[in-house]
Amino acid sequence: MKIEPIQLTVGQLLNESREQFIVPSYQRRYSWRDKQINELFDDIDALRNQDTHLLGSIVCLVNPHNAGIAKLELVDGQQRTTTLLIVLHCIWEHLNKSEDEAAIGVRDELRRCLESKSRFGKAEPKIVLDSLDADEFTSHLSKRDVDNPSNKALANAFDVVRSRIAQYDFNDLLGFIEKLLD
């Protein structure tokens, strides 16, 4: 097995439209709590000017690319990657309520980070949880109620993130997005 480390921003990691992250069923269920989610927000908010923040490593098993969407199996970094995509999705969802042209432009930019798409295929989610959390995750993404969630940490993550995002005014949210993606 050949391992080739590369350093990417979150924007670079998620911007390849023909790649999709798969969280394999052998990985543990989503488990981040308020503390980790709030620390992520606080770390990003604390960045100034050209500061960077090390989110840690993400390790993927990559099969040879062929036509269509390349499936990248997340071996390490599943919790971080899932949380980042929850954050971006909830920001997109928040901006989706606005008809302001600036919000629409940002929303369209975020959509590229949230979707995978082959050249002529239909859009698919950027991350797929191939685990006990798969159906609940999909329901949370579409804001369908999940009665008695089996993974309370996943349900809580969406609640915490939505609550944090609601606290930003538009300009502060734009600044947060820039720091997160860059």
Secondary structure, 3 states (H helix, E strand, C coil): CCCCCCCCCHHHHHCCCCEEEEECCCCCCCCCCHHHHHHHHHHHHHCCCCCCCCCCCCEEEECCCCCCCEEEEEEECHHHHHHHHHHHHHHHHHHCCCCCHHHHHHHHHHHHHHEECCCCCCCEECEEECCCCHHHHHHHHCCCCCCCCCCHHHHHHHHHHHHHHHCCCHHHHHHHHHHHHC
